Amino acid sequence: MAVPRPVWDAAPCDSTWPGSARAHGTQSSVVFATDLRPLDLLAEAVPLHSAMGGVRTVQVQGVWGLQLQAAAPRAVSFPASRIFFRCDLFPEEFSIVMTLKCPHLTPKVSETDLKVTLGSQPPCTKVEAGQFWLDVSRKGLYLCVGGKWVSVLAAKEKLDYVEEHQRLPTHSETLGIEVFRIPEVGLFAATANRKATSAIYKWTAGRFVAYQSIRTHQAQSWRHFIIGKQIFLAVANFAPNDRGQEFSVIYKWSARRQKFTPYQRISTHSARDWEAFQVDGEHFLAVANHREGDNHNVDSVIYKWNPQTRLFEANQTIATSGAYDWEFFTVGPYSFLAVANTFNGTSTRVHSHLYIWLVGSFRLFQSFLTFGAADWEVFRIGERLFLAVANSHSYDVEMQAQNDSYVINSVIYELNVTAQTFVKFQDIPTCSALDWEFFSVGEDYFLVVANSFDGSTFLVNSIIYRLKISASRAGNEITLDFLWGTYPSSSCLSSGLCSEAWARSTGVRILSDSPSLTGSASLPSLLGRFGSSVFP
C-alpha cells in the first residue's frame, strides 16, 4: 500500500488553487490533497498472478509483494490518474512508501556479536559499552561510549507540509499576532484586532483559549519584551480614542493578578509597529508613526528605558514617511535599525533607511529605493547576512495611470562585509507583499512572503520559498526557489485587512491564512496588515 503526499507548484500571483476541479471555464469547490486514497500500486501496475516481463505480484500472509524473476531490473508504469484521480495538475513532488521482502538471502558470517537494544533509553554503563540502542521514535541509532549514548545515525529533520492546527474566534479582523512565553506561567498569544477589543489567549491542553480582553483602538501589532524580571506587552494603536486622544499603551504582567495591566501611555501618530531591542545593556523601544492627519512625513520616535523613573523616555526622533515597520539586528559589535517607509504623500517610490548606532545615537548608514515598503526581515545563513524588504505598491499621484501596480518585485539584499554595504542579492516577484518571515527546519532554510493583492483580487497565493545552497569554487552559492507549495491568501477579500503571526515559542516563524471576514484567526497565521492600500 502507498499513500502519496502531493506537492504543488504554482505561479506567485496565481489565484487558482492547484488541484481544484474546473467545469465550463469556471472554478468549482476546492479539493484538497486529503482526498487522496491509499492505493495498492503493485496491483495497479501488474495484473494479479500474471507474469509480465519477469515481474509479478504475489500475496504472502495477507501482504502483497513484488517478485522479480528477471536478472536485470525493469521499469513498471501505470497511469498517474490512478493516484491523483481528482487532480487536473500533476504535482511537482510526491512520495511513495513501498516495502520489498527478500525471503532468501545468502547468510553472512559474523565474527563479532552485535547487540542492538530497542525501545526506551536503556542504561549506558561499562556493561553496555560498545552496544547500540535504536530509538524508533526519534529514528536515531546511538552507541554507548564512556557512559553516554552518542548519536551515530540520526534521521534528517525535514519540513514536509504545514497543517492548520486551530482557529481562534476574534471580535474583528486580526491585524497581528504576537506569540510569547511567560516563565513558570505558560505560552500566550496576543491578537491585535481592528475594532475596540483585542485579546490575549493562553495555551491550555494543546490549544489557545481566551484569557484576557484589552481595549484597543484599531490595534496594528503587539510587541512582547522583558526588562530584568519585568514582562511587558506594547500595543500599537492606529486610531484615537473616543475623546480624540491618540496614544499607544505599554502593559506590564502582574504576577499577583496573573494578567496584564496598563503601565505607560505614549503619544503616537497612527502607530503601525513597535520594536524592542538592547544596545550596550540599555533597553530601547522604537515606534513607527505612520501619519499625523493627512501628513505622512512625520517623525518616528526611539524611546529609552530610564532605570530610575522606570519609564520609557524619548531618546531620539527619526524623520520617516508613512513608517510601517522597524527591524533591529546586530553584526558583530555593531547595532542596526531599519525602517520601512511606505508613502510620502504623493508616491510610494520612497527611500527606506538603515541606521547604525554610533556615539549614543542612530546615524544613517544606507538608503534603499523601495515601493510602499511594508516590512523588513533580516536572516542569516552561516556567516552570510541578508535583509529582505516587502514592496507592496508602486504608485505616484502624477503618474497614476502609468504607474499603479501591485505586482512588483520585492528585494533581498546581502551584506558585503568588504565594501561595508548591502548589495542586491535577488529580486522576487510579489503581489503587494506585506510581510517576510524566515525560519529553518534541520538543515533547510525557508522564506515566506505574505502576498495580499494583485490589483484585481485579494484571493492570491502566499508562498514558501526554500533557499538552496550549492557548492562552487568560489564558495557556497545560495539561490531562492519555490518550495513544494503555495498557500492561498484568501483572508483579505473585499476588506483588504490581513494578519501576521510569529510562532516564536517553537523557534519557527511560519505564516498562513487568517480569515478575517469570518471573525477568526488560523494558527499558525499569515499575512500583513492593510491590503490594497497600505497608506490610508
Stockholm file with secondary structure:
# STOCKHOLM 1.0

chainA/1-536         MAVPRPVWDAAPCDSTWPGSARAHGTQSSVVFATDLRPLDLLAEAVPLHSAMGGVRTVQVQGVWGLQLQAAAPRAVSFPASRIFFRCDLFPEEFSIVMTLKCPHLTPKVSETDLKVTLGSQPPCTKVEAGQFWLDVSRKGLYLCVGGKWVSVLAAKEKLDYVEEHQRLPTHSETLGIEVFRIPEVGLFAATANRKATSAIYKWTAGRFVAYQSIRTHQAQSWRHFIIGKQIFLAVANFAPNDRGQEFSVIYKWSARRQKFTPYQRISTHSARDWEAFQVDGEHFLAVANHREGDNHNVDSVIYKWNPQTRLFEANQTIATSGAYDWEFFTVGPYSFLAVANTFNGTSTRVHSHLYIWLVGSFRLFQSFLTFGAADWEVFRIGERLFLAVANSHSYDVEMQAQNDSYVINSVIYELNVTAQTFVKFQDIPTCSALDWEFFSVGEDYFLVVANSFDGSTFLVNSIIYRLKISASRAGNEITLDFLWGTYPSSSCLSSGLCSEAWARSTGVRILSDSPSLTGSASLPSLLGRFGSSVFP
#=GR chainA/1-536 SS CBCCEEECCCCTTCCSCTTCCEETTEECCCCCGGGCCCBCHHHHHSCBTCCBTTEEEEEETTEEEEEECSSSCCCCCCCGGGTSTTCSSCCSEEECCCCCCCCCCCCCCCSSCCCEEESSCCCCSTTTTTCEEEETTTTEEEEEETTEEEEEEECCCCCCCCCCCEEEECSSCEEEEEEEEETTTEEEEEEEESSSEEEEEEEETTEEEEEEEEECSSEEEEEEEEETTEEEEEEEECSCCTTSCCEEEEEEEETTTTEEEEEEEEECSSEEEEEEEEETTEEEEEEEECCBTTBCEEEEEEEEEETTTTEEEEEEEEEEESEEEEEEEEETTEEEEEEEECCCSSBSEEEEEEEEEETTEEEEEEEEEEESEEEEEEEEETTEEEEEEEECCEEBGGGTTTSEESEEEEEEEEEETTTTEEEEEEEEEEESCCEEEEEEETTEEEEEEECCCCSSCSCEEEEEEEEEEEEETTEEEEEEEEEEEEEEETTCTTTTBCCCBCCGGGTCCCCCCCCGGGTEEEESCCCCSBSSCSCC
#=GC SS_cons         CBCCEEECCCCTTCCSCTTCCEETTEECCCCCGGGCCCBCHHHHHSCBTCCBTTEEEEEETTEEEEEECSSSCCCCCCCGGGTSTTCSSCCSEEECCCCCCCCCCCCCCCSSCCCEEESSCCCCSTTTTTCEEEETTTTEEEEEETTEEEEEEECCCCCCCCCCCEEEECSSCEEEEEEEEETTTEEEEEEEESSSEEEEEEEETTEEEEEEEEECSSEEEEEEEEETTEEEEEEEECSCCTTSCCEEEEEEEETTTTEEEEEEEEECSSEEEEEEEEETTEEEEEEEECCBTTBCEEEEEEEEEETTTTEEEEEEEEEEESEEEEEEEEETTEEEEEEEECCCSSBSEEEEEEEEEETTEEEEEEEEEEESEEEEEEEEETTEEEEEEEECCEEBGGGTTTSEESEEEEEEEEEETTTTEEEEEEEEEEESCCEEEEEEETTEEEEEEECCCCSSCSCEEEEEEEEEEEEETTEEEEEEEEEEEEEEETTCTTTTBCCCBCCGGGTCCCCCCCCGGGTEEEESCCCCSBSSCSCC
//
